[in-house]
Amino acid sequence: MEPFVTIITPTYNLLENNMADSFNLLVQLLDMQTYPNIEHLIIDNASTDGTIEFLKDYKNQGYLTFFSEKDNGTFNAFNKGVMHAKGKYVTFLSCDDFIHDITAIYDIVNLMEANNGDFSFAPAYCRHPEGFTFLFEPSMHNAFQVLPCARQAMFFRKSMIEKENYFDERFKLLADFDLIIRIIMKGYTPIYFNTNYVTYKYSMKAQQHEKRAEEEGKAIYNKNYRNLYPLNQEVLNKMAVYSDFPKPLLDKLANYFPEADRELFYDRCEKMHEIRVKALKVKQEAEQAAKE
């Protein structure tokens, strides 16, 4: 029998936020999946606008299961979902994301089962709030610097998340980045699924809370790398702002990749540093021009 897969979706006031149509698209496309054993689990943040009755209609039609109680943010909802999930594998989709390839879950599960994978990652379409769509190609060699792929394009073995003590809820914006770093450093088996199967909406939270995101990034680096290299505030600032990592630390992090990949690892890390420096310069020039 094929193992169960649990899709975890947090919700809050879908009707008030005009998300009913997007949610319906997510549900209907999941129902079209060719894989037989899918559980769609909704973790609702005690909605007050009629969303609970809205979800009950879907539940009564057999589309989903839901729990509604006050939560403490997205990653708290994700953790609750993992605790309730009956799937061997879990993935996390927001209510305005959707899986556009109806064979994807079948193919991903078969690939993970055949290769004893612990997590998978794939390319994804990202819908930007300004109206354009772009392809987010994974870059796992940059995983120690920045979020290397779309969280929506990843499947995780549930037992792995449990063993690694779930998402760290201290990080309200970047807990997925922290989890990816941890599972790579623990040597879990990644599976690359070379198919774009999911479309997600770009989140502006990190940009809207830029300082908090920067501080969370520094805290994540310190949490995961402090035993590899002595980190102080100056070093952490360079890492968070410019992706400028000390060479001795990069040498340690390179060991988490196969020897054949290490030259590529160093190259990708240097390119990311150059991209961040250039982006910051462009931003500073734009801010200066706005003042003049």
N, C-alpha and C positions, 0 to 999 in steps of 0.2 A: 504493500500500500504506500502511495506517495505521501511524504511527510506534509504536515500542515504548514502553511505560511500565514503569518498574521500581518496585516497592514494596519498600522497604528496612525490614527488621525486625531489631533486635538481640535476642539471646536469651542467657540464662544460667540453667542449672539449672532448666528449666521444670518438671520432675517434682517435684523437691524443694520448689519454691515453689508447687505446686498450680496451675500455669498451663496444664496440658495441655488442659483443656476450653476455656479462653478462646482458646488458640492454634488449636485445631481450628475454632472458630467463625470466627475471622479467615480461615483458609485456605479453608473451605467457602464463605464468602460471596464471597471473591475469585474462586473457581472459578465462581460463578454470574454474574459480571459479563458483560454483553453485548459488551464490547469484546474483540476477538480477540487482541490482541498485548500480553499482560501477563506480565511476569517478576517472580516473587516471590523476592527475594534475602534470605537469612537470614545475618546476621553474628553468629556465636556466639562467646561469650567463653570458649572452652575449657571447656565444661561438663564436670562430673565425675560426674553422677548418672544417666546413661543418656539424657540429652537428645540426644546425638549419634546414638545408635541410633534414637531416636524420630524425629529429623529425616530419617534415611536412609530410613525407611519412606515418608515423604511424598515425598522426592526420587525414590524408585523408582517411585512412582505418578504422577510427572510434575507434582506440584503446585508444586515449588519447587527452588531451588538454594541450597546453603549452603556457607559457609566457617567453619572453627572454628580460632581461634587466640586467644591472650591479647590483649585490647585494653586501652585506657586510658580507659574511660568511654564513655558513650552517644554523644557527638559524635565521638569517634575511630571508633566503629563506623559512624556515619553516613558519615563521610568515606571509610572503607574501602568501604562500600557504593557510594558514588558512583563510586569508582575502578573497581570491578568491574562497574558497571551497563552494560547495553547499551541502555537506554532513552534516547530523546530527552528524556523527562520523567521526573522522579523524585518520589516522595513518601515520607514517613517515618511508619510506623505501629508502635507498640509491640505486644507480643504480646497485650495485653488491650484493644486497640482493634479496631474493625471498621467496614467500609463497609456501611451498611444499605440503600443505594439501588443496585440492581443495574445501573442504566443510567448511574450517575454518571461513571465513567471515560470512557465513550464521549462523554458530553455535554461533559465538561471538556476533553478533547483536541480535540474539534471546535471548541469555543469558542476555545481557545488558538491552534489552527491558523488559524482564520478571522481572528483579530485580531492575529496575530503576537505573542502574549503571552509574557512571560518568566517570570511566576509568577502563580498564581491564589490566591484566598482565598475562604472561604465560612463561613457559620454552622456550628455543630457542637453536638451534644449532649454534655454533660460529665457523667459519673457521679462523684458525690462519694463519698468513702469512708464518709461518714455515712449513705449509703443513698438520697439524693435525686439527681435529675437536673435540670440546668438548661441553657438554651440560651445558648451563648456567641456573641453577635453581634459580628462584626468592627467595629473602630473604627480604621480606618487613619489618621484624623486625630490619633490619640493615639500613633502608632507611634514617635515620638521620645521619648516619656515612659515607656511601658510596652509589654509584649508586646501587640500590637493584635488578635491573633486566634489561634486554636488552630493550632499547627504541623501537627497531624494533618489540618487542613482546607486545606492548601496543596499545590499542585503547583509544581515548579520545573523550568525548563529546565536540563538537566544541564550544558550548555556555559556557562551563566551562573555556576553554582556553581564550576566549574573556573576560569573567568576571574577570579572574585573570591576565589580561593584558599581555597575550602571554608569549613567552620565553623572558627572560631578556637578551638582546643582549650584555650587558656588559661582559657576560661570553661567550667567544669564544669556550671553550672546554667543559664546564660543565653546560650549561644552562638547559639541560634536568634534571640533578640532582637537580638543584634549583627548577624547576617546580614541580617535584615529591614531594619534601619536602613541598612546599607551598600548594599543593592540599591535602596532608595528614593532615597538620596542620589546614586547613580550614574545615576538616570534610567531604570532598566529599566521595561518596560511591565507594569503590573498588570492582572489580569482578575478582576472580581468575579463569582463564580458564585453566583447568588442561590437556592441550594438547600441545605438541610441534608441532607448525605449520609453523614456519618461520626459515630460515637459513640466517645468516648475516655474513659479513666479519669483523673481529676484527680490530678496528681502532688503529693505533699506535700513533696517535696525542698526546695523554696524555703522553706517554713515550718519544716521541721526544721533547716535550715541558714540561718536568717534573716540572721545577721550576714554570712555568706559571700555570700549573694545580694545584700545591700546593697552590699558591697564590689565585687562583680562589676558591679553596676549603675553605680557611680561610675566604675569603670575603663572601661566601655563608653561612657559619656558622654564621658569625657576622651579616649578614643581617637578618637571620631568627631566631636566638636564643638570640640576645642581650637583648631582653626584658624579657627573662626568667632567665638569669644568667649574672653576670658581667664578660665580656670577655676582656682579655688583650692579648698582643702579645704572651706571654709565654704560656698561656692556649690554644690559637688558634694554636700555633705550635704543641703542644702535640696532639691536636685533628686531625690536618691535617696529621702529620707524623705517629703517632702511633694509631690513633682512640682511644685515651685516653681521655674520656669525664669526667668532674667532676661529682661526684655522685649526687649533688643537681640538676645539669642540666638533668642528666638521669632521675631523679625522676619526673621532670616536663615533659620531653618528653614521659615518660611511660604513662602519662595520655591520650595521643592521641590514645592509643590502648585499646581494651576492657580489663576489669579487669582480665578476665580469661587468657589473653595473656601476662600479665606483667612479670610473672616469666620467660617466654620464652624470652621476650624482653631483660631482664637483662642478661640472659645466652648468647643470640646471640651477644649482644654488647661486653661482656667480651671475647667471643671466637674471635670476629673480632679484638679486641685489641691484643690478643695473636698471631693471624695470622700475623698482621702487624709488631709486634715486631720481630717475627721469620724471616719474609721476609727481613726486614731491616738488621738483623744480617747476613743472608746469603749473601745479596748484598755487605755488607761491607767486609766480608771475601773474596768474589770473587775479589773485587777491590784491596784488600791488596795483594792477591795472584798474581794478574796481575802485580803489581808493583815489585814484588820480582824476 
